[in-house]
Amino acid sequence: MGWSVYVTRRLPEAGLRMLRRACSQVAVYEGDGAVPQAELLRAVRGRDGLLCLLSDRVDAGVMDAAGAGLKGIAICAVGYDNVDVAAATARGIPVSNTPGVLTETTADLAWALMLAAARRIPESDRLVRSGRWRGWDPLQMLGVDVYGKTLGVVGAGRIGSAVARRATGFGMEVLYFDQQGRPELERTCAARRVSLEELLRESDFVSLHVPLTPQTRHLIGLRELGMMKETAVLVNTSRGPVVDEAALVEALRSGRIFGAGLDVYENEPALAPGLGEFQNVVLAPHIGSASVATRSKMAQMAAGDLLAMLAGRRPASCVNPEVFGPA
């Protein structure tokens, strides 16, 4: 076909190969980090399709810069708040994302952060590597137990439920806060639906799995952190702005909570002042879906959905299906 598409970052070859086989032109931003907005506005001109990442701001200006021929926007991520979906819908442009494929991989990472923070693994690693370790000590690197404790899951969708399921192997009680009940989760994990306040007060580990919306921005602030146990660990693999980072710094500085494990940040890639100074915080560079298999599947899913939209078909995962009219 004579389609021309723009891809905002280097992706696993499996996805790019699909596009190159079907399109006459596939341009890929080769720079490090997110494509600069001015470059995106220039590069998208005249394109039939756009494949972007969560770090790219795709607003009405980008869509208008592409022109009337833009047939679809595929996001290689689950979240889609980086795209002005309302503006896309108003222009008749379908938008797709990649849910489901990264569920288990991200749940694994949430548990990795939880365990690492609880047992102070990064601190211990640094101690051994530094040459300062003087051998076993009964008071050295004391952490908090995970087995038999209480896990609070905030947002029990695909990923939150996957995190909760893993808790059964650790003999944990599972609490969850969600806008809707999850009968399957309650049946398989004996999970109990509670208010956010009860979850924060009762949980030893709080794991966040909500989408970023106006209602969830700063869902966890100074008030909420103040409700948590002093021995509790906060884990965030959802979206950075769900946590008020400045409030988290204050809570850590005052010893209000035991520690935190973070994969996402309020102003990525920057950290809130002081956050990087705490030894009891595990910081990962947004790698929730970063396994070889999962990232390859995500690229293929995004590419397949973009090709469907280019052909005028509804993609497998469409966040604004109304552009295609009644089902």
N, C-alpha and C positions, 0 to 999 in steps of 0.2 A: 504493500500500500504506500501511498505518498504521504503518510503521516509524519509530522515532525514533533518530537517530544523533547522536553528538557527535564533532566534529573539533577536535583540540587546537591547530590553528594555521591561519591563512589560507593557502590553497593556490591554485595556478593554477585559474582559473575553470572550465576544461574538466572537472576532476575534481569540483568542487563542483556543477556543472550536472548531472552524471550522478546525483548523490545527490538533488538537489532534485527532479528529475523523477520519481524512484522512491519517495521517502520523504515522509511527511506532515510530518516535523519534522527539520530539519538545523540544529543549533546549532554555531556556530564560535567558538572563543576568539579574541577580537579584540585581545588585549593584545600587547605586544612581548615577545619572548623566550618561553621555555618556560612553559607553564601552571603556576602554583603547585600543589603537590601537594594542598593543602587545597581549592583550587578544582576540581581534577580529581575529587577524591572527591565533591564536592557535585554537579558538573555531570553526572557519569556515571550518577547514580541513575535507575533505570527505563529506561535506554537499551537498545535492541536491538542497537546496533552502536557500535563505537569505532574511529575512524581516528586514529592517533597518529603521532608522529615519534620518531626515535631518542633525542631529548633528554627524552622523557617516561618516567617510571618507572611501569610498569604491573605492579604486583605483586598478590598475592592479595587485599590490602585493597581495591584498586581494583575488582577483579572482583567481590568480595563487595558492595561499595558499589553497583555497577551492578545487582546482583540476578540472580535465576535466569533472567531473560529475555534476558541478554546472549548473543547468537548468534554473534558473531565480532569479532575484533580484527585490523584491517588496519594494517600499519606501512608508512608511505611512506618506505622505506629498504631497503637490502639487509641490513644488520645487524639482529639482533633480540635482542641480549642485554639490551635495556632491558625486555623483557617476560619475566615468569616463565612460560616455556612449560610447565614441569612443572605449575605450578598451573593453567594454562589447560587442559591436557590432562586433569588430574584432574577438572575441572569440565565436561568435554566441550565446551570452547570452542575452535574452530579459530583459528589465527593465520596470517596471510599476510604476505609481504614483497614487495619489488619488485626481484628480481635481473634481470640481463641488460640491462635497458633503459638502465642508466647506465654500462655497461662502457666503451664507447669514450670517453665524455665524461670519466670519471674518469681513464682512461689518459692522455688529453690533458693533464689538469691535473698529473698526476705528472710528465710530461715538461716542462711549463711550469716547475714548481718546480725540476726538475733543471737545466734550462738557465739559469734565473734565478740560482740559487745558484752554478753553475759560472762564469758570466760576470759575476757581481756586478751584475746589472741593477738591482735596487732601490737599491743604493748609488749607482750611476751616475746614476740618475734623480734621486735626492735632491741629488746634487752639482750637476747642471745647473740644477735648479729653485732651488737656494739662491743662485745668482748668484756662487758661489765658484769656478766652473770657469774656468780661465785658458787653455784651449785644449789641443791635443793634447800629450801627454807620453809618451815611450816607456816609462816606468815606472808609468804611471797605470792603476789599476784592473785589475791583472793577475789573471786568473782561471786556470782549468784547462780543458784541452781536453776535449771530449766525443767527437768523432769518433775512431774507432779504439781507444777505451778498452774497459774491461770493465764490463758491467752485471750486477749481482747482484740477482736477483728472489727475494724471500722470500715464498713463497706463490704458486704458479703456477696459480691458478684463473682465472676469466674475466678479471678485471681485470689480474692479474699477467701472464697470457699476452698480453693486448693491449699492455701496456707492453713486453714482450719483443719482440713483432712489430715495433714501431716502431724497435727498435734496429738492425734490419737496414739501414735507410736511413742509419744513422750508422756503418756498418762496424764495429759493436761485437761483441766476443765476449760471449756470454750464458751466465751461470751461473744455476742456480736451485736453491732448497732447497724441498722439498715432501714431504709424507708419502707421496705416491704419484708414480710416474713419469708424465711427460707426453710420450708418444711423438710426438704431433702437433707439439708445441713443439720437440722435438728434431729432427724432420724438417724443419720449415719454417724454423727459426732456427738450426739447428746448436747448439741449447742443450745444455748439459751439466749433469746433475744431480749436485750435490755436497753435502757436509755443510755445516751452517751455519757452522762454523768456517772451512772452506776458502773459502766464499763471502765471508765478511767479510775474510779476509786477502788475497784475490786481486782483489776488485772495486774499481773506481774510483768507482762509484756503486752504492749499496745502496737498493733501493726495496721498501718493505714493503706486503704485500697479504694479510695473514692475518686471519681473523676473531678477535674477542676472546673468548678462552676462559680458563679457569684456567691452561692450559698456555702460552698466548701472552702473558699479562699480564707485563709487564716482560721480554719475550723479548730485548729489546735493553737491556742494562744496562751498568754500568761495565766489566765483564769483556769484553763483546762489543764495546763501543766501543773498548776498548784493543786489540782485534785488527785494527781497520781501519787502512788506510793514512792517514798524516798528510795526504795530498792527496785523501782520499775525501770524498764528499758523501753524507749520509743523507737519504732522502726518505720521508716517511710520509703516505700518504693512506688508511690502513686505519682503525685506531682508536687514539685517543690513548694509552691505557694499555699498548699494546704496547711503548712506549718508556718507560723510567724517565727522566722529565724532569729530575729532580735530577741524575742521572748524566750526562745530555746536557749540562746546564749546566756541570758540572765538566769534561767532555771538551772543550767549546768554550773554556772559560776557560784550559785548559792548552794549547790548540792541538793537541789530540790528533787532530782531524779538520779538514778544510778548511772545512766548512760544512754546512748542513742546509736542507732545504725541508720545511715542515710545513703540513698542512692540518687536522690534528686534534690534540687536546691531552688530557692526562691528566685534567684537571678543568675541562673547558670550561664557560664561556668564559675562566676564569682561566688564567694562565700560571704555570709554576714560577718562583719568585723568581730574577730575573736573566736569564731567557730572552729577554725583550724588549730587553735592552741590547746584544745582539750584532749588529753590522752584517753579519756573514756568515751570518745566518739569515733565510730568506725565510718570512714568516708569512702564511698565508692563512686567512680565517675560515670554514673548513669548507665550501668551495665545489666539492668534487669533482664533484658532479652538476649544478652550477649553470649550465646553459645553458637558454635559453627552451624549446627543444624537449624536452630530456630531463626537466626538472622537470614540464612539462605531461604527458608520457607517464607519469611516475611517479604523478602525481595520478590520472590516468585508470585506471592499472593497480590502484592501491590501492582506488579507488572501485569498480571493477568486481569486484574480489575481495570487497570488503565486501558488495556487493549479492548476490553468489553465496552467501555464507555466510548472509546474512539469509534467503535463499530455501531454505536447507538443502542447498545444493550445495557440492561441494568447489571451493575457489578454484583459479585457475590456478597459483598458487604458495603451497603450504601447507607450513609448517615442522613441523607435527605432524599428518600425514595419518592417524595411528592413530585419531584421534577419529572418523573416518568408517568404521572397521572395515576388514576385509580388502579389498584392491583388487579 
